[in-house]
Amino acid sequence: WFIKFPIIKQIYPAVKEIFSFLFADRKHSFKKTVLIEYPRKGIYSVGFITNDALKHFNNKTNKDLINVFIPSTPNPLTGYVLLIPREDIIVVDVSVEDACKILISGGVVNPDINNTQFF
């Protein structure tokens, strides 16, 4: 029933292509879903750990930095790569696939969440 909506029908092929790119080759995909305080304290953004930062960056900052990709909505292939100190990253128990569903839907879809609460 979800695919019958006009907007969904139009974006479904693109979303399907994005998902196949993201999840086809596990060694080049996002590793974990995380939350970071971005763009300011008290506001959280969903991100994906992509890799450890270059040792050169760690040495220059004297911090253990992690590459975190912060995707844009509704296309999770565009966004920002931020180098975040490891201690500022909150790893969440949400699969990359489910996080992408949330992002692509603009937060409308919350996969596998049984209790819906609005404000």
C-alpha positions in Angstrom: 0.0 0.0 0.0 2.9 2.3 0.7 4.2 2.2 -2.9 0.8 3.3 -4.2 1.3 6.9 -3.0 2.2 9.2 -5.9 5.4 10.6 -4.4 6.6 7.2 -3.2 6.0 5.8 -6.6 8.2 8.5 -8.1 11.1 8.2 -5.7 11.1 4.4 -5.2 13.4 3.6 -8.1 16.0 6.1 -6.8 15.7 4.8 -3.3 16.1 1.3 -4.4 19.3 2.2 -6.3 20.7 4.0 -3.3 20.0 1.0 -1.1 21.7 -1.3 -3.5 24.8 0.9 -3.6 25.0 1.3 0.1 24.5 -2.4 1.0 25.9 -4.4 -1.9 29.6 -4.3 -0.9 30.0 -4.4 2.9 33.7 -3.6 2.9 33.0 -0.1 1.5 29.7 0.6 3.2 28.9 2.5 6.4 30.0 0.6 9.5 27.7 1.7 12.3 24.9 4.2 13.0 25.7 6.9 15.4 24.4 10.1 16.9 26.5 13.2 17.2 25.7 16.6 18.6 25.6 18.6 15.3 25.1 21.3 14.3 25.2 22.5 17.9 25.0 21.1 21.4 21.6 19.7 22.3 20.7 18.8 18.7 21.6 15.4 17.5 22.2 14.2 13.9 22.2 10.7 12.6 25.5 9.7 11.1 27.5 6.7 9.9 31.0 5.7 10.9 32.9 5.2 7.7 36.5 4.8 9.0 39.1 5.9 11.4 40.6 9.3 10.6 44.0 9.5 9.1 46.8 9.2 11.7 48.1 12.5 10.5 44.9 14.2 11.6 45.0 12.4 15.0 48.6 13.5 15.5 47.9 17.1 14.6 44.8 17.4 17.0 46.1 15.0 19.7 42.7 13.3 19.5 41.4 9.9 18.4 39.2 11.1 15.5 36.7 9.0 13.6 35.3 9.7 10.1 31.5 10.2 10.4 29.3 10.8 7.4 26.3 13.0 8.1 23.8 12.3 5.3 21.3 14.8 3.9 17.6 14.0 3.6 16.1 12.5 1.4 19.3 11.4 -0.5 21.7 9.8 2.0 24.5 9.8 -0.5 25.0 13.5 -0.1 26.1 15.1 3.1 29.1 16.0 5.1 32.1 14.0 6.4 33.1 15.2 9.8 36.1 14.1 11.9 34.6 13.6 15.4 36.5 12.7 18.6 35.7 9.1 19.5 34.4 10.2 22.9 31.8 12.5 21.3 30.2 9.7 19.3 27.1 7.8 20.5 26.8 4.4 18.9 23.1 3.4 18.6 21.6 0.0 18.1 19.9 0.9 14.8 21.0 -0.8 11.6 22.4 1.3 8.8 19.4 0.1 6.7 16.8 1.3 9.2 18.6 4.6 9.7 18.5 5.2 6.0 14.8 4.5 5.9 14.4 7.2 8.6 16.5 9.7 6.7 15.0 9.0 3.3 11.5 9.4 4.6 12.4 12.7 6.4 11.7 11.0 9.7 8.2 9.9 8.8 9.2 6.2 8.9 10.5 4.7 12.1 11.2 1.0 11.3 10.6 -1.6 14.0 9.4 0.9 16.5 6.1 -0.2 18.1 5.3 2.7 20.3 4.8 5.9 18.5 4.9 9.0 20.5 4.5 12.6 19.3 5.6 15.3 21.7 
